Amino acid sequence: MTVKITSMELLEEWDWETGKPAGRSVTRSESYMKGIPHEGVHLWIVRDMSASAEILFQHRAKNKALYPDCLDITVGGHVPFGLTKNKVKKEAMEEIGISPSDSGLIDLGYMRFEEKTEDYHHREFQHVYLMKNSLPLDEYSFTDGEVIGLYSVPADFIETLLETDSSLKVRGFDGSALIERTLSRKDFHPLLFSPVMRNYMDIIIKGARELVSTGKVTVRMPG
């Protein structure tokens, strides 16, 4: 199936070698067509469930151009051109109905990411954040049509999936009701368990556990 990225949303071009913004705008569609690097934001929400860490995964809508109907990062998106503060706030409000400020986030730094297929070339500096928030699942809301649910997944289970396929029943919210669903690898964004994302996911899991057990996070993305 051919995937076309047609968004005219303006992003800022970044230099792939230096990891710095270049000050030039580029449309999202052109960035994917030509492999022009840009900045993205990832927010992982961690829940303290009786001293064990659970991580929220969003359920991507079935009409998404890329990886539809998969469980993915709690909040993820591109940074619009010219935006310098509260980069996560816009995406978080649109996708899950919360409005975190920069001061409430734990900045893990950047991960350099590249994915090249027959249809597109995606190069992104992913600015990754953690946030501890044990809000009841049914107090989140989905208004932009891109997210259709949230699932609270134990960090231990995600660590297991990095090594081998398994299954576990977890709690979720589909926008109207609290639900339970049995998950396995096939339900998640496939790149989360690919070798290119192994270091990234190890850092997320360790950071989530540190945040629940000590309230502080020492791990950082490699840049």
PyRosetta script that sets phi, psi and omega in degrees:
from pyrosetta import init, pose_from_sequence

init()
pose = pose_from_sequence("MTVKITSMELLEEWDWETGKPAGRSVTRSESYMKGIPHEGVHLWIVRDMSASAEILFQHRAKNKALYPDCLDITVGGHVPFGLTKNKVKKEAMEEIGISPSDSGLIDLGYMRFEEKTEDYHHREFQHVYLMKNSLPLDEYSFTDGEVIGLYSVPADFIETLLETDSSLKVRGFDGSALIERTLSRKDFHPLLFSPVMRNYMDIIIKGARELVSTGKVTVRMPG")
pose.set_psi(1, 129.3)
pose.set_omega(1, 179.0)
pose.set_phi(2, -78.6)
pose.set_psi(2, 132.4)
pose.set_omega(2, 178.6)
pose.set_phi(3, -107.8)
pose.set_psi(3, 127.8)
pose.set_omega(3, 178.7)
pose.set_phi(4, -118.7)
pose.set_psi(4, 128.0)
pose.set_omega(4, 175.8)
pose.set_phi(5, -99.9)
pose.set_psi(5, 110.5)
pose.set_omega(5, -172.2)
pose.set_phi(6, -111.1)
pose.set_psi(6, 4.3)
pose.set_omega(6, -174.9)
pose.set_phi(7, -66.1)
pose.set_psi(7, 135.5)
pose.set_omega(7, 175.4)
pose.set_phi(8, -95.9)
pose.set_psi(8, 10.6)
pose.set_omega(8, 176.8)
pose.set_phi(9, -55.3)
pose.set_psi(9, 134.4)
pose.set_omega(9, -178.8)
pose.set_phi(10, -88.3)
pose.set_psi(10, 127.1)
pose.set_omega(10, 175.7)
pose.set_phi(11, -115.8)
pose.set_psi(11, 170.5)
pose.set_omega(11, 175.8)
pose.set_phi(12, -101.4)
pose.set_psi(12, 130.7)
pose.set_omega(12, 176.6)
pose.set_phi(13, -70.0)
pose.set_psi(13, 138.3)
pose.set_omega(13, 175.3)
pose.set_phi(14, -117.6)
pose.set_psi(14, 152.5)
pose.set_omega(14, 177.7)
pose.set_phi(15, -83.0)
pose.set_psi(15, 123.6)
pose.set_omega(15, -174.8)
pose.set_phi(16, -67.5)
pose.set_psi(16, -30.5)
pose.set_omega(16, -177.6)
pose.set_phi(17, -80.7)
pose.set_psi(17, -44.1)
pose.set_omega(17, -175.3)
pose.set_phi(18, -91.0)
pose.set_psi(18, -18.6)
pose.set_omega(18, -176.4)
pose.set_phi(19, 68.6)
pose.set_psi(19, 31.8)
pose.set_omega(19, -178.8)
pose.set_phi(20, -122.6)
pose.set_psi(20, 150.1)
pose.set_omega(20, 176.1)
pose.set_phi(21, -66.4)
pose.set_psi(21, 142.7)
pose.set_omega(21, -176.0)
pose.set_phi(22, -97.7)
pose.set_psi(22, -9.8)
pose.set_omega(22, 177.7)
pose.set_phi(23, 82.2)
pose.set_psi(23, 6.6)
pose.set_omega(23, 179.9)
pose.set_phi(24, -111.3)
pose.set_psi(24, 142.7)
pose.set_omega(24, 178.9)
pose.set_phi(25, -88.7)
pose.set_psi(25, 152.2)
pose.set_omega(25, 177.5)
pose.set_phi(26, -149.3)
pose.set_psi(26, 142.8)
pose.set_omega(26, 176.9)
pose.set_phi(27, -73.3)
pose.set_psi(27, 155.0)
pose.set_omega(27, 179.1)
pose.set_phi(28, -61.3)
pose.set_psi(28, -40.2)
pose.set_omega(28, -179.2)
pose.set_phi(29, -63.8)
pose.set_psi(29, -40.9)
pose.set_omega(29, 179.2)
pose.set_phi(30, -68.1)
pose.set_psi(30, -36.8)
pose.set_omega(30, -179.4)
pose.set_phi(31, -62.8)
pose.set_psi(31, -38.2)
pose.set_omega(31, 179.1)
pose.set_phi(32, -76.3)
pose.set_psi(32, -31.6)
pose.set_omega(32, -178.8)
pose.set_phi(33, -72.6)
pose.set_psi(33, -37.3)
pose.set_omega(33, -173.6)
pose.set_phi(34, -108.3)
pose.set_psi(34, -0.8)
pose.set_omega(34, -178.5)
pose.set_phi(35, 70.3)
pose.set_psi(35, 35.1)
pose.set_omega(35, -179.8)
pose.set_phi(36, -82.4)
pose.set_psi(36, 121.4)
pose.set_omega(36, -177.1)
pose.set_phi(37, -65.7)
pose.set_psi(37, 149.1)
pose.set_omega(37, 178.3)
pose.set_phi(38, -152.4)
pose.set_psi(38, 176.4)
pose.set_omega(38, -178.7)
pose.set_phi(39, -99.8)
pose.set_psi(39, 137.1)
pose.set_omega(39, 171.8)
pose.set_phi(40, -122.9)
pose.set_psi(40, 163.3)
pose.set_omega(40, 176.5)
pose.set_phi(41, -122.8)
pose.set_psi(41, 139.0)
pose.set_omega(41, 175.3)
pose.set_phi(42, -125.3)
pose.set_psi(42, 127.7)
pose.set_omega(42, 173.7)
pose.set_phi(43, -120.3)
pose.set_psi(43, 122.2)
pose.set_omega(43, 174.8)
pose.set_phi(44, -106.5)
pose.set_psi(44, 121.9)
pose.set_omega(44, 177.7)
pose.set_phi(45, -95.3)
pose.set_psi(45, 128.8)
pose.set_omega(45, -177.1)
pose.set_phi(46, -109.7)
pose.set_psi(46, 134.5)
pose.set_omega(46, 179.0)
pose.set_phi(47, -113.2)
pose.set_psi(47, 136.3)
pose.set_omega(47, 177.3)
pose.set_phi(48, -92.1)
pose.set_psi(48, 103.6)
pose.set_omega(48, -177.8)
pose.set_phi(49, -112.3)
pose.set_psi(49, 90.1)
pose.set_omega(49, -179.1)
pose.set_phi(50, 56.2)
pose.set_psi(50, 49.5)
pose.set_omega(50, 175.8)
pose.set_phi(51, 72.6)
pose.set_psi(51, 9.6)
pose.set_omega(51, 173.0)
pose.set_phi(52, -116.7)
pose.set_psi(52, 148.9)
pose.set_omega(52, -175.4)
pose.set_phi(53, -90.2)
pose.set_psi(53, 130.5)
pose.set_omega(53, 168.9)
pose.set_phi(54, -119.5)
pose.set_psi(54, 147.7)
pose.set_omega(54, -175.8)
pose.set_phi(55, -119.2)
pose.set_psi(55, 134.2)
pose.set_omega(55, 179.4)
pose.set_phi(56, -83.1)
pose.set_psi(56, 132.0)
pose.set_omega(56, 175.0)
pose.set_phi(57, -118.1)
pose.set_psi(57, 131.4)
pose.set_omega(57, 175.4)
pose.set_phi(58, -80.9)
pose.set_psi(58, 149.5)
pose.set_omega(58, 174.3)
pose.set_phi(59, -99.0)
pose.set_psi(59, 110.7)
pose.set_omega(59, -177.8)
pose.set_phi(60, -68.7)
pose.set_psi(60, 141.0)
pose.set_omega(60, -179.7)
pose.set_phi(61, -62.2)
pose.set_psi(61, 155.0)
pose.set_omega(61, -177.4)
pose.set_phi(62, -73.6)
pose.set_psi(62, -12.3)
pose.set_omega(62, 179.6)
pose.set_phi(63, -100.3)
pose.set_psi(63, 9.3)
pose.set_omega(63, 178.1)
pose.set_phi(64, -65.5)
pose.set_psi(64, 142.5)
pose.set_omega(64, -179.1)
pose.set_phi(65, -66.0)
pose.set_psi(65, -39.2)
pose.set_omega(65, -178.5)
pose.set_phi(66, -112.7)
pose.set_psi(66, 129.7)
pose.set_omega(66, 173.8)
pose.set_phi(67, 49.3)
pose.set_psi(67, 57.4)
pose.set_omega(67, 178.1)
pose.set_phi(68, -67.6)
pose.set_psi(68, 155.9)
pose.set_omega(68, 172.5)
pose.set_phi(69, 61.6)
pose.set_psi(69, 27.4)
pose.set_omega(69, 179.5)
pose.set_phi(70, -112.5)
pose.set_psi(70, 156.2)
pose.set_omega(70, 171.3)
pose.set_phi(71, -87.1)
pose.set_psi(71, 134.1)
pose.set_omega(71, -169.6)
pose.set_phi(72, -143.3)
pose.set_psi(72, -176.5)
pose.set_omega(72, 178.0)
pose.set_phi(73, -46.5)
pose.set_psi(73, 142.9)
pose.set_omega(73, -177.2)
pose.set_phi(74, -49.6)
pose.set_psi(74, -51.8)
pose.set_omega(74, 177.2)
pose.set_phi(75, -138.8)
pose.set_psi(75, 131.9)
pose.set_omega(75, 178.0)
pose.set_phi(76, -148.8)
pose.set_psi(76, 145.5)
pose.set_omega(76, 178.7)
pose.set_phi(77, -175.2)
pose.set_psi(77, 179.9)
pose.set_omega(77, 178.0)
pose.set_phi(78, -96.3)
pose.set_psi(78, 152.2)
pose.set_omega(78, 179.1)
pose.set_phi(79, -90.8)
pose.set_psi(79, 118.8)
pose.set_omega(79, 179.4)
pose.set_phi(80, -61.7)
pose.set_psi(80, 149.0)
pose.set_omega(80, 179.1)
pose.set_phi(81, -58.3)
pose.set_psi(81, 130.8)
pose.set_omega(81, 177.0)
pose.set_phi(82, 92.2)
pose.set_psi(82, -10.3)
pose.set_omega(82, -179.4)
pose.set_phi(83, -83.6)
pose.set_psi(83, 123.8)
pose.set_omega(83, -176.6)
pose.set_phi(84, -118.8)
pose.set_psi(84, -16.9)
pose.set_omega(84, -179.6)
pose.set_phi(85, -128.6)
pose.set_psi(85, 159.2)
pose.set_omega(85, 177.6)
pose.set_phi(86, 48.6)
pose.set_psi(86, 46.9)
pose.set_omega(86, -176.1)
pose.set_phi(87, -66.4)
pose.set_psi(87, -28.2)
pose.set_omega(87, -179.4)
pose.set_phi(88, -84.6)
pose.set_psi(88, -26.8)
pose.set_omega(88, -170.4)
pose.set_phi(89, -56.7)
pose.set_psi(89, -47.9)
pose.set_omega(89, -178.0)
pose.set_phi(90, -60.5)
pose.set_psi(90, -49.2)
pose.set_omega(90, -177.9)
pose.set_phi(91, -65.2)
pose.set_psi(91, -41.1)
pose.set_omega(91, -178.2)
pose.set_phi(92, -64.2)
pose.set_psi(92, -40.8)
pose.set_omega(92, 179.1)
pose.set_phi(93, -66.8)
pose.set_psi(93, -43.5)
pose.set_omega(93, -178.8)
pose.set_phi(94, -66.9)
pose.set_psi(94, -39.6)
pose.set_omega(94, -171.3)
pose.set_phi(95, -88.4)
pose.set_psi(95, -41.6)
pose.set_omega(95, -174.6)
pose.set_phi(96, -131.5)
pose.set_psi(96, 6.6)
pose.set_omega(96, 171.0)
pose.set_phi(97, 77.6)
pose.set_psi(97, 23.6)
pose.set_omega(97, 174.4)
pose.set_phi(98, -123.1)
pose.set_psi(98, 160.8)
pose.set_omega(98, -175.3)
pose.set_phi(99, -130.6)
pose.set_psi(99, 74.6)
pose.set_omega(99, -178.6)
pose.set_phi(100, -72.6)
pose.set_psi(100, 143.1)
pose.set_omega(100, 174.3)
pose.set_phi(101, -90.6)
pose.set_psi(101, 161.6)
pose.set_omega(101, 179.6)
pose.set_phi(102, -56.8)
pose.set_psi(102, -34.6)
pose.set_omega(102, -176.4)
pose.set_phi(103, -68.7)
pose.set_psi(103, -19.3)
pose.set_omega(103, -179.7)
pose.set_phi(104, -92.4)
pose.set_psi(104, 4.2)
pose.set_omega(104, -176.1)
pose.set_phi(105, -108.2)
pose.set_psi(105, 149.5)
pose.set_omega(105, 173.1)
pose.set_phi(106, -102.6)
pose.set_psi(106, 115.7)
pose.set_omega(106, -175.2)
pose.set_phi(107, -84.5)
pose.set_psi(107, 115.9)
pose.set_omega(107, 178.4)
pose.set_phi(108, -94.2)
pose.set_psi(108, 0.2)
pose.set_omega(108, -179.4)
pose.set_phi(109, 87.8)
pose.set_psi(109, -158.7)
pose.set_omega(109, -171.6)
pose.set_phi(110, -111.7)
pose.set_psi(110, 145.8)
pose.set_omega(110, 169.3)
pose.set_phi(111, -118.0)
pose.set_psi(111, 129.1)
pose.set_omega(111, 177.3)
pose.set_phi(112, -85.2)
pose.set_psi(112, 121.4)
pose.set_omega(112, -173.1)
pose.set_phi(113, -125.8)
pose.set_psi(113, 139.0)
pose.set_omega(113, 176.5)
pose.set_phi(114, -140.9)
pose.set_psi(114, 133.4)
pose.set_omega(114, 175.5)
pose.set_phi(115, -137.4)
pose.set_psi(115, 123.2)
pose.set_omega(115, -178.8)
pose.set_phi(116, -123.9)
pose.set_psi(116, 125.2)
pose.set_omega(116, 177.9)
pose.set_phi(117, -126.5)
pose.set_psi(117, -176.4)
pose.set_omega(117, 176.0)
pose.set_phi(118, -67.9)
pose.set_psi(118, -21.7)
pose.set_omega(118, -173.8)
pose.set_phi(119, -100.9)
pose.set_psi(119, -26.0)
pose.set_omega(119, -175.7)
pose.set_phi(120, -158.4)
pose.set_psi(120, 164.9)
pose.set_omega(120, 177.1)
pose.set_phi(121, -130.4)
pose.set_psi(121, 105.8)
pose.set_omega(121, -174.0)
pose.set_phi(122, -104.4)
pose.set_psi(122, 117.1)
pose.set_omega(122, 174.9)
pose.set_phi(123, -125.7)
pose.set_psi(123, 125.4)
pose.set_omega(123, -171.1)
pose.set_phi(124, -146.6)
pose.set_psi(124, 141.2)
pose.set_omega(124, 168.3)
pose.set_phi(125, -95.3)
pose.set_psi(125, 105.9)
pose.set_omega(125, -173.5)
pose.set_phi(126, -89.6)
pose.set_psi(126, 113.2)
pose.set_omega(126, 178.8)
pose.set_phi(127, -87.9)
pose.set_psi(127, 114.3)
pose.set_omega(127, -167.1)
pose.set_phi(128, -108.7)
pose.set_psi(128, 134.1)
pose.set_omega(128, -179.7)
pose.set_phi(129, -129.0)
pose.set_psi(129, 150.5)
pose.set_omega(129, 168.1)
pose.set_phi(130, -114.1)
pose.set_psi(130, 151.3)
pose.set_omega(130, 173.5)
pose.set_phi(131, -147.6)
pose.set_psi(131, 132.4)
pose.set_omega(131, 175.4)
pose.set_phi(132, -89.0)
pose.set_psi(132, 123.9)
pose.set_omega(132, -178.0)
pose.set_phi(133, -157.0)
pose.set_psi(133, 112.2)
pose.set_omega(133, -178.6)
pose.set_phi(134, -101.8)
pose.set_psi(134, 31.3)
pose.set_omega(134, 175.2)
pose.set_phi(135, -55.4)
pose.set_psi(135, 136.5)
pose.set_omega(135, 175.9)
pose.set_phi(136, -54.4)
pose.set_psi(136, 142.3)
pose.set_omega(136, -174.6)
pose.set_phi(137, -57.5)
pose.set_psi(137, -34.8)
pose.set_omega(137, -176.6)
pose.set_phi(138, -81.8)
pose.set_psi(138, 8.2)
pose.set_omega(138, 172.4)
pose.set_phi(139, -98.8)
pose.set_psi(139, -0.7)
pose.set_omega(139, 170.5)
pose.set_phi(140, -85.3)
pose.set_psi(140, 158.8)
pose.set_omega(140, 179.1)
pose.set_phi(141, -140.9)
pose.set_psi(141, 152.9)
pose.set_omega(141, -176.1)
pose.set_phi(142, -126.0)
pose.set_psi(142, 112.1)
pose.set_omega(142, -172.2)
pose.set_phi(143, -119.7)
pose.set_psi(143, -14.4)
pose.set_omega(143, -173.2)
pose.set_phi(144, -95.0)
pose.set_psi(144, -2.2)
pose.set_omega(144, 178.4)
pose.set_phi(145, 81.2)
pose.set_psi(145, -2.3)
pose.set_omega(145, -179.3)
pose.set_phi(146, -95.0)
pose.set_psi(146, -21.6)
pose.set_omega(146, 179.4)
pose.set_phi(147, -120.8)
pose.set_psi(147, 134.3)
pose.set_omega(147, -178.0)
pose.set_phi(148, -121.6)
pose.set_psi(148, 6.5)
pose.set_omega(148, 178.0)
pose.set_phi(149, 177.5)
pose.set_psi(149, 169.5)
pose.set_omega(149, 174.8)
pose.set_phi(150, -135.7)
pose.set_psi(150, 143.5)
pose.set_omega(150, 177.2)
pose.set_phi(151, -129.3)
pose.set_psi(151, 137.4)
pose.set_omega(151, 179.5)
pose.set_phi(152, -98.5)
pose.set_psi(152, 109.4)
pose.set_omega(152, -169.0)
pose.set_phi(153, -115.0)
pose.set_psi(153, 125.3)
pose.set_omega(153, 178.4)
pose.set_phi(154, -57.5)
pose.set_psi(154, 137.5)
pose.set_omega(154, 178.2)
pose.set_phi(155, -60.0)
pose.set_psi(155, -33.8)
pose.set_omega(155, 179.2)
pose.set_phi(156, -61.8)
pose.set_psi(156, -37.1)
pose.set_omega(156, 180.0)
pose.set_phi(157, -69.9)
pose.set_psi(157, -40.1)
pose.set_omega(157, 177.2)
pose.set_phi(158, -62.5)
pose.set_psi(158, -40.4)
pose.set_omega(158, 177.5)
pose.set_phi(159, -61.9)
pose.set_psi(159, -40.0)
pose.set_omega(159, 176.7)
pose.set_phi(160, -61.5)
pose.set_psi(160, -43.5)
pose.set_omega(160, -178.2)
pose.set_phi(161, -65.1)
pose.set_psi(161, -24.2)
pose.set_omega(161, 176.4)
pose.set_phi(162, -66.3)
pose.set_psi(162, -23.9)
pose.set_omega(162, -177.7)
pose.set_phi(163, -101.1)
pose.set_psi(163, -39.2)
pose.set_omega(163, -175.0)
pose.set_phi(164, -158.6)
pose.set_psi(164, 157.8)
pose.set_omega(164, 177.8)
pose.set_phi(165, -71.4)
pose.set_psi(165, 147.0)
pose.set_omega(165, 179.3)
pose.set_phi(166, -158.3)
pose.set_psi(166, -178.3)
pose.set_omega(166, 178.4)
pose.set_phi(167, -142.8)
pose.set_psi(167, 151.4)
pose.set_omega(167, -179.0)
pose.set_phi(168, -157.9)
pose.set_psi(168, 139.8)
pose.set_omega(168, 174.8)
pose.set_phi(169, -85.6)
pose.set_psi(169, 127.4)
pose.set_omega(169, -178.0)
pose.set_phi(170, -127.8)
pose.set_psi(170, 167.1)
pose.set_omega(170, 178.8)
pose.set_phi(171, -92.9)
pose.set_psi(171, 147.2)
pose.set_omega(171, 179.5)
pose.set_phi(172, -151.3)
pose.set_psi(172, 179.3)
pose.set_omega(172, 177.8)
pose.set_phi(173, -141.7)
pose.set_psi(173, 127.4)
pose.set_omega(173, -176.3)
pose.set_phi(174, -102.6)
pose.set_psi(174, 16.7)
pose.set_omega(174, -179.7)
pose.set_phi(175, 97.4)
pose.set_psi(175, -18.4)
pose.set_omega(175, 178.7)
pose.set_phi(176, -131.8)
pose.set_psi(176, -26.0)
pose.set_omega(176, -177.1)
pose.set_phi(177, -149.1)
pose.set_psi(177, 149.9)
pose.set_omega(177, 170.7)
pose.set_phi(178, -72.9)
pose.set_psi(178, 137.4)
pose.set_omega(178, -174.6)
pose.set_phi(179, -137.7)
pose.set_psi(179, 168.2)
pose.set_omega(179, 169.8)
pose.set_phi(180, -123.8)
pose.set_psi(180, 145.7)
pose.set_omega(180, -178.0)
pose.set_phi(181, -149.9)
pose.set_psi(181, 139.0)
pose.set_omega(181, 175.6)
pose.set_phi(182, -88.0)
pose.set_psi(182, 123.6)
pose.set_omega(182, -175.8)
pose.set_phi(183, -111.0)
pose.set_psi(183, 150.5)
pose.set_omega(183, 169.5)
pose.set_phi(184, -143.8)
pose.set_psi(184, -176.0)
pose.set_omega(184, -176.4)
pose.set_phi(185, -53.9)
pose.set_psi(185, -39.0)
pose.set_omega(185, -174.3)
pose.set_phi(186, -62.3)
pose.set_psi(186, -17.8)
pose.set_omega(186, -177.2)
pose.set_phi(187, -85.8)
pose.set_psi(187, -13.2)
pose.set_omega(187, -175.4)
pose.set_phi(188, -99.5)
pose.set_psi(188, 160.9)
pose.set_omega(188, 171.1)
pose.set_phi(189, -53.4)
pose.set_psi(189, 122.5)
pose.set_omega(189, -173.1)
pose.set_phi(190, -61.0)
pose.set_psi(190, -28.5)
pose.set_omega(190, -178.1)
pose.set_phi(191, -69.6)
pose.set_psi(191, -21.7)
pose.set_omega(191, -178.9)
pose.set_phi(192, -60.9)
pose.set_psi(192, -27.6)
pose.set_omega(192, -178.1)
pose.set_phi(193, -111.4)
pose.set_psi(193, 18.6)
pose.set_omega(193, 177.0)
pose.set_phi(194, -87.9)
pose.set_psi(194, 157.1)
pose.set_omega(194, -179.6)
pose.set_phi(195, -56.7)
pose.set_psi(195, -33.3)
pose.set_omega(195, -177.4)
pose.set_phi(196, -66.0)
pose.set_psi(196, -21.3)
pose.set_omega(196, -178.2)
pose.set_phi(197, -107.3)
pose.set_psi(197, 5.5)
pose.set_omega(197, -174.4)
pose.set_phi(198, -61.3)
pose.set_psi(198, -47.6)
pose.set_omega(198, -179.5)
pose.set_phi(199, -63.3)
pose.set_psi(199, -42.3)
pose.set_omega(199, 177.4)
pose.set_phi(200, -55.8)
pose.set_psi(200, -51.4)
pose.set_omega(200, -176.4)
pose.set_phi(201, -68.2)
pose.set_psi(201, -35.0)
pose.set_omega(201, 175.7)
pose.set_phi(202, -59.6)
pose.set_psi(202, -41.3)
pose.set_omega(202, -179.8)
pose.set_phi(203, -67.1)
pose.set_psi(203, -41.3)
pose.set_omega(203, 178.6)
pose.set_phi(204, -61.8)
pose.set_psi(204, -45.7)
pose.set_omega(204, -178.9)
pose.set_phi(205, -64.4)
pose.set_psi(205, -46.6)
pose.set_omega(205, 179.7)
pose.set_phi(206, -64.4)
pose.set_psi(206, -41.4)
pose.set_omega(206, 178.9)
pose.set_phi(207, -62.9)
pose.set_psi(207, -40.6)
pose.set_omega(207, 178.5)
pose.set_phi(208, -62.5)
pose.set_psi(208, -42.7)
pose.set_omega(208, 179.5)
pose.set_phi(209, -66.5)
pose.set_psi(209, -41.4)
pose.set_omega(209, 178.3)
pose.set_phi(210, -62.9)
pose.set_psi(210, -41.4)
pose.set_omega(210, -177.3)
pose.set_phi(211, -62.9)
pose.set_psi(211, -39.4)
pose.set_omega(211, 179.7)
pose.set_phi(212, -74.8)
pose.set_psi(212, -40.6)
pose.set_omega(212, -173.5)
pose.set_phi(213, -82.6)
pose.set_psi(213, -33.5)
pose.set_omega(213, -175.4)
pose.set_phi(214, -124.4)
pose.set_psi(214, -15.1)
pose.set_omega(214, -176.6)
pose.set_phi(215, 81.2)
pose.set_psi(215, -0.3)
pose.set_omega(215, 179.8)
pose.set_phi(216, -128.4)
pose.set_psi(216, 154.2)
pose.set_omega(216, 179.9)
pose.set_phi(217, -125.6)
pose.set_psi(217, 124.7)
pose.set_omega(217, -178.2)
pose.set_phi(218, -102.2)
pose.set_psi(218, -19.1)
pose.set_omega(218, -176.5)
pose.set_phi(219, -78.5)
pose.set_psi(219, 154.1)
pose.set_omega(219, 178.9)
pose.set_phi(220, -143.2)
pose.set_psi(220, 153.6)
pose.set_omega(220, 174.1)
pose.set_phi(221, -67.4)
pose.set_psi(221, 153.6)
pose.set_omega(221, -174.2)
pose.set_phi(222, -73.7)
pose.set_psi(222, -12.5)
pose.set_omega(222, 178.4)
pose.set_phi(223, 90.3)
pose.dump_pdb("model.pdb")
